[in-house]
Amino acid sequence: MKQRTQRCQRIGDQLRGEISSMLLRDIKDPRIGFVTVLDVEVAPDLSNATVYFTVYGSDQERDDSLAGLKSTASYMRREMGRRLHLKRIPALHFRYDNTILKGEHIEGLLIQANKGEE
């Protein structure tokens, strides 16, 4: 994993909070399901930000949510510029993160293994 500067981490945290807030209150795209923003990784020059998210649901719901997020990226960027008063708001790139699903799968395997030992 790359080392992040304090500045990039701070801005990423601000962006994550604003994106989460907008998804709850402002964005009404029906394609976007139950999305959780996990992290925002900001490039050192603030030109780009990768938004890591997860969706509870099927693969189709994940794909629909990704399409909805991509279509709202320019709106989110404009709103964040207005709300955060930063000189430069990075372009948003959304990436699905399946870490939670992998963890649940591993937990299920451990439970099965423990049941088999009894």
N, C-alpha and C positions, 0 to 999 in steps of 0.2 A: 504494500500500500504506500502511496506517495505521502511524503510529509507535507502538511499544509501549514502555511504561515498563520499566525494569529489573526491577521487582518482578513485573509481569505476565509478562515473558519468563522469569524464574527459575521462577515457579510453573508456567508452561506447560511448561518443560523437565522439571520434576519430574513433572507429570502424564503427559507423553509417556513418560517412563521407566517409570512405574508401569503405565500402560495396556499398554505393550509387554510388560512382565514378566508381567502377568496373562494376556495373550493367549497367551504361550508356556507358562505353567505352570498356571494356575488355571482358565481358561475352556475348557470342553469342548463347546461348542455346535457340532454338526456342520455347521451352515450357514456358519460362519466359515471361510473358506479361508485362503490364504496372504496374510495382511494385513500391510502395513507401515504403521506410523504415521509420517507425515512431519512433522507439526507440530501443536502445540496452541496456539490463539490464545485468550487469556483476556481477558474483559471487565475494564475497570478496577475495577469494583465487585465482581469475583469471583463474579458471579451466574451467568454462563454461560461455557462454554468450547467452542469449535469444534475438533473433532478431525479433522484432514485425514489421509486414509488412501488407500492404493492397494491393489489386489488384482491379482495375476497370474492371469489366466484370462478366461473369457468374460463377456459382459454378465450372463448368468444367475448366474454365480458372484459377480459384483460385487453384484447385487441381493440374493442370499441372504446374503452377508457383511454387507451393510448392515442387513438385517433382524435378523440375529443380534447385531450390535453394538448396535443400538437396544434389543433385548430384555435385554441385559446391562448397560445403562447404569446402572441403579439399584444393581446389585450392585457395579459398579466404583466408583461414587461412595462407597458405604458403606465399601468396602475402603480406598479412598484416604484417607478420613477417619480410619480407624483407623491406617493406616501412616504418613501424612505429618504428622499432628498439626497441621493447619491449622485455624484458627477456622471458616473457611467453605470448603466444597468446591463448586465450581461445577457446575451442571447440564451434562451432556455432550450435545453435539449433533454427530453424525457427518456428515461431508461427503466424498464421493469426490473425489479430486484426480487428474485425468488428465494432469498435467504431464509425468510420465515417458513416457507413451504419445505425447504430442505431440513430445517430444524425440526419441524413437526414430523417429517418422515423419519428422521433419525430417532426421535423420541418414541415413535411408534415401534420401530425395530427394537429398541432397547426394552420396551415394555413386553413385546413378544418374546424376546430372549429371556427375560426374567421369569415370565410365566412358564417357559419351557424348562427352566432349572428347578422349578418347584416340584 
